[in-house]
């Protein structure tokens, strides 16, 4: 990232490796599926995935087939899960060409995926997302079971895994998370009763992975993989989670002051005149704003390290500028 040469985002791949080692520690022997969607959360998917592959990670997850194609070109031997799946014949053909695993999100996708796999004389691996309470994507438990039975009866398709996504694992109160896990456990028991092997079973996002001790009794015994995202990049999903675990920030944003001006008591600064100087002082301007990822909500509340000293943000965040009260 650059802004008129003044601003750079630095990616520390050593920190990434440390966070991956921590994820492995919390995974306790389960496979780690590294989530590298959205260009690895803005950190650079190819470089991130290559470093994780060097450290032993073999499973990766992205959202789209376009992301999967970029990753496949860099890592021919990686296992790649595509959350958004393959929604038509062209996408099914691309999934087969890339040798990736699409998520089957709707029963209507089943026929086209089976037909394209049959036409190409291939076996297409699939994963199923089960909606246990997130209500964002995936199938409810009963339709998921019915669809898994259809996959088991289709020689062109293979169930590679099954998972759910936890909505409130970053909250101090975990009762709703335990309820989701109980629903998922019921589905897994039904699969066992039918003699169906679920393959990879994963429920733990970063928050649930860091809350592993609190959720230990609720996790289904069949869980054999974890799915961290934020944790890999050094972000703790909530401040109360695994406070003993030292996460290392992978990205740091560096810039320089490009403007410095004097203000008098009562002078307004920025959009909406939300900030007024309490006394005579100075306002420094740095060339980063919400277009560069500085949260809009940080205006008037956040702080920036200026030569190592926490310095308050004065007024609203602009698109490409932020003002600081340097006193």
LINZI-V473759 format. One record per residue. N is the residue number from 1. PSI is psi in radians with two decimals (999 if undefined). Layout:
# LINZI-V473759
<<N & PSI> <N & PSI>>
This chain:
# LINZI-V473759
<<1 & 2.34> <2 & 2.58> <3 & 1.73> <4 & 0.55> <5 & -0.06> <6 & -0.38> <7 & 2.36> <8 & 2.47> <9 & 2.19> <10 & 2.29> <11 & 2.16> <12 & 1.72> <13 & -0.38> <14 & -0.73> <15 & -0.67> <16 & -0.79> <17 & -0.67> <18 & -0.74> <19 & -0.64> <20 & -0.71> <21 & -0.67> <22 & -0.71> <23 & -0.73> <24 & -0.67> <25 & -0.80> <26 & -0.49> <27 & -0.38> <28 & 0.87> <29 & -0.19> <30 & 2.70> <31 & 2.53> <32 & 2.09> <33 & 1.84> <34 & 2.14> <35 & 2.00> <36 & 0.51> <37 & 2.90> <38 & 0.86> <39 & 0.78> <40 & 0.90> <41 & 0.62> <42 & 0.13> <43 & -0.10> <44 & 1.65> <45 & -0.76> <46 & -0.85> <47 & -0.70> <48 & -0.85> <49 & -0.66> <50 & -0.77> <51 & -0.72> <52 & -0.65> <53 & -0.72> <54 & -0.57> <55 & 0.05> <56 & -0.03> <57 & 2.31> <58 & -0.20> <59 & 2.32> <60 & 2.69> <61 & 2.36> <62 & 3.06> <63 & -0.79> <64 & 2.85> <65 & -0.50> <66 & -0.76> <67 & -0.69> <68 & -0.67> <69 & -0.73> <70 & -0.74> <71 & -0.70> <72 & -0.66> <73 & -0.55> <74 & -0.55> <75 & 1.49> <76 & -0.45> <77 & 0.04> <78 & 2.67> <79 & 2.19> <80 & 2.11> <81 & 2.34> <82 & 1.84> <83 & -0.71> <84 & -0.19> <85 & -2.83> <86 & 2.03> <87 & -0.14> <88 & -3.10> <89 & -0.72> <90 & -0.72> <91 & -0.61> <92 & -0.74> <93 & -0.69> <94 & -0.71> <95 & -0.71> <96 & -0.73> <97 & -0.71> <98 & -0.21> <99 & 0.92> <100 & 2.97> <101 & 1.86> <102 & 2.63> <103 & 2.26> <104 & 1.82> <105 & -0.42> <106 & 2.54> <107 & -0.51> <108 & -0.33> <109 & -0.31> <110 & -0.87> <111 & -0.76> <112 & -0.65> <113 & -0.73> <114 & -0.74> <115 & -0.74> <116 & -0.65> <117 & -0.69> <118 & -0.74> <119 & -0.60> <120 & 0.07> <121 & 0.82> <122 & 2.87> <123 & 2.11> <124 & 2.08> <125 & 2.51> <126 & 2.66> <127 & 2.70> <128 & 2.25> <129 & 2.24> <130 & 2.21> <131 & 1.86> <132 & 0.13> <133 & -0.15> <134 & -0.63> <135 & 0.80> <136 & -0.68> <137 & 2.97> <138 & 3.11> <139 & 2.57> <140 & 2.76> <141 & -0.82> <142 & -0.85> <143 & -0.58> <144 & -0.76> <145 & -0.77> <146 & -0.69> <147 & -0.65> <148 & -0.65> <149 & -0.66> <150 & -0.67> <151 & -0.75> <152 & -0.50> <153 & -0.04> <154 & 1.93> <155 & -0.33> <156 & -0.17> <157 & 2.65> <158 & 2.25> <159 & 1.96> <160 & -0.46> <161 & 2.98> <162 & 2.48> <163 & 2.92> <164 & 2.88> <165 & 2.26> <166 & 2.27> <167 & -0.52> <168 & 0.48> <169 & -0.24> <170 & 0.08> <171 & 2.61> <172 & -0.64> <173 & 2.13> <174 & 0.30> <175 & -0.76> <176 & -0.56> <177 & -0.74> <178 & -0.62> <179 & -0.73> <180 & -0.77> <181 & -0.61> <182 & -0.71> <183 & -0.72> <184 & -0.68> <185 & -0.69> <186 & -0.74> <187 & -0.75> <188 & -0.66> <189 & -0.66> <190 & -0.66> <191 & -0.76> <192 & -0.72> <193 & -0.51> <194 & -0.07> <195 & 0.40> <196 & 2.20> <197 & 2.16> <198 & -0.19> <199 & -2.35> <200 & 2.26> <201 & 2.04> <202 & 2.39> <203 & -0.34> <204 & 1.91> <205 & -3.00> <206 & -0.78> <207 & -0.82> <208 & -0.53> <209 & -0.74> <210 & -0.33> <211 & 0.43> <212 & -0.69> <213 & -0.77> <214 & -0.46> <215 & 0.09> <216 & -0.76> <217 & -0.26> <218 & -0.32> <219 & 2.31> <220 & 2.48> <221 & -0.45> <222 & -0.18> <223 & 2.14> <224 & 0.23> <225 & 2.78> <226 & 2.84> <227 & 1.17> <228 & 2.55> <229 & -1.42> <230 & -0.72> <231 & -0.70> <232 & -0.51> <233 & 0.15> <234 & 0.33> <235 & 2.14> <236 & 2.07> <237 & -0.47> <238 & 2.55> <239 & -0.37> <240 & -0.11> <241 & 2.17> <242 & 1.03> <243 & -0.32> <244 & -0.28> <245 & 2.20> <246 & 1.78> <247 & 2.48> <248 & 2.07> <249 & 2.26> <250 & -0.57> <251 & 2.38> <252 & 2.46> <253 & 2.15> <254 & 2.39> <255 & -3.02> <256 & 2.76> <257 & 2.26> <258 & -0.13> <259 & 2.47> <260 & 2.18> <261 & 2.65> <262 & 2.53> <263 & 2.71> <264 & 2.83> <265 & 2.24> <266 & -0.22> <267 & 2.41> <268 & 2.59> <269 & 2.24> <270 & 3.11> <271 & 2.42> <272 & 0.03> <273 & 0.67> <274 & -0.39> <275 & 2.33> <276 & 2.31> <277 & 2.32> <278 & -0.30> <279 & 2.98> <280 & 2.41> <281 & -2.67> <282 & 2.60> <283 & 2.18> <284 & 2.49> <285 & 2.30> <286 & 2.54> <287 & 0.94> <288 & 2.62> <289 & -2.75> <290 & -0.38> <291 & -0.38> <292 & 0.08> <293 & 0.01> <294 & 2.14> <295 & 2.33> <296 & -0.66> <297 & -0.21> <298 & -0.25> <299 & 2.17> <300 & -0.06> <301 & -0.58> <302 & 3.00> <303 & 2.66> <304 & 2.45> <305 & 1.93> <306 & 1.87> <307 & 0.68> <308 & -0.07> <309 & 2.22> <310 & 2.16> <311 & 2.23> <312 & 2.50> <313 & 2.31> <314 & 1.99> <315 & -2.94> <316 & 2.73> <317 & 2.20> <318 & 3.05> <319 & -0.78> <320 & 0.32> <321 & 2.58> <322 & 2.40> <323 & 2.49> <324 & 2.47> <325 & 1.75> <326 & 0.05> <327 & 999>>
